[in-house]
Amino acid sequence: MNLTRHANFMVLHVTTILVMSLGYLFQISHYQALYHLHFLFFTNYALWSSVQTPFQALFLLHWLTAQSCRFLICL
């Protein structure tokens, strides 16, 4: 597994935990949180495939976190 794939996997794992935790804090169902997470990943696949460095992966994690928070606040 090269560095890019490993970084993508770690970002996916951390983001999943983060979204599930935010879902718990905002008292929404885990299914809604997972649905939103999958929506973000599959609609932004071009971003994921363009990640070349761990720094880019962290930036994408930050962006996904902001989008998730915006989604949860709007519920």
C-alpha positions in Angstrom: 0.0 0.0 0.0 1.6 3.3 -1.0 1.5 6.5 1.0 -1.3 8.0 -0.9 -3.6 5.0 -0.5 -2.7 4.8 3.2 -3.4 8.5 3.7 -6.8 8.1 1.9 -7.7 5.1 4.1 -6.7 7.0 7.3 -8.7 10.1 6.3 -11.7 7.9 5.5 -11.5 6.1 8.8 -11.1 9.3 10.9 -13.9 11.1 9.0 -16.2 8.2 9.6 -15.5 8.3 13.3 -15.9 12.1 13.3 -19.2 12.1 11.5 -20.6 9.4 13.7 -19.5 11.3 16.8 -21.1 14.5 15.5 -24.2 12.6 14.7 -24.3 11.4 18.3 -23.7 14.9 19.7 -26.4 16.4 17.5 -28.8 13.6 18.4 -29.4 12.4 14.8 -29.6 8.8 13.7 -26.4 7.0 12.7 -28.1 6.2 9.4 -28.5 9.9 8.6 -24.9 10.5 9.4 -23.7 7.6 7.3 -25.9 8.6 4.4 -24.4 12.1 4.5 -20.9 10.7 4.8 -21.4 8.5 1.7 -22.9 11.4 -0.2 -19.9 13.5 0.5 -17.4 10.8 -0.5 -19.1 9.7 -3.7 -19.9 13.2 -5.0 -16.4 14.3 -4.3 -14.6 11.2 -5.7 -12.5 13.4 -8.0 -11.1 15.2 -4.9 -10.2 11.9 -3.3 -8.5 10.5 -6.4 -6.4 13.7 -6.7 -5.0 13.5 -3.2 -1.2 13.1 -3.5 0.2 14.0 -0.1 -0.9 13.6 3.6 -1.2 17.4 3.7 -3.8 17.3 0.9 -5.6 14.5 2.8 -5.7 16.6 5.9 -7.0 19.6 4.0 -9.7 17.4 2.5 -10.6 16.0 6.0 -11.0 19.6 7.2 -13.3 20.4 4.2 -15.4 17.3 4.8 -15.7 18.1 8.5 -16.9 21.6 7.7 -19.4 20.3 5.3 -20.6 17.7 7.8 -21.0 20.4 10.5 -22.9 22.6 8.2 -25.2 19.6 7.3 -25.8 18.8 11.0 -26.5 22.4 12.0 -29.1 22.7 9.2 -31.1 19.7 10.5 
